[in-house]
Amino acid sequence: MRASVGLGGDFVDEVQKVLDTVAGQPDRYPIASGDVREAPVSRFPYCVYYRVKPGRVVVIAVFHTARDPAAWQSRS
């Protein structure tokens, strides 16, 4: 299977949209585990996992949804 031309750029754009939303509305997305929140990436089977800290957001992972969540959980 061949990747579509420009798909990587589209992926980066969609992740950036999620990051922009998270920056403006950090409590918008649900908690996935403990205090880690999960924000889905449109058009792609990925989620952004992040933690809200005073005055900032800490991104833990941009993670494919088919992978074992234990992998991103070990990063937190």
C-alpha positions, 0 to 999 in steps of 0.5 A: 500500500502506498501513502498518499502524497501530502498525507504526512502534512495533513497529519501534522495539521490535524495534530496541530489543530488538536494541540491548539484546542487543548491549549485553549480549552484544556479540560475539553477532552475526557480523562483516559487514566488518572489525570491524563486526558485523551484528545482524538485526532480527526481523520487519523487513528491517533489520540493526543494524551496530555496532562493539565498542569498549573499554567501549562499543558504537558503532552505525553504522547501522540499515539496510534489507537491500535497500540497497547495503551500500556506503552503511553501509560508507562511515559506518564 
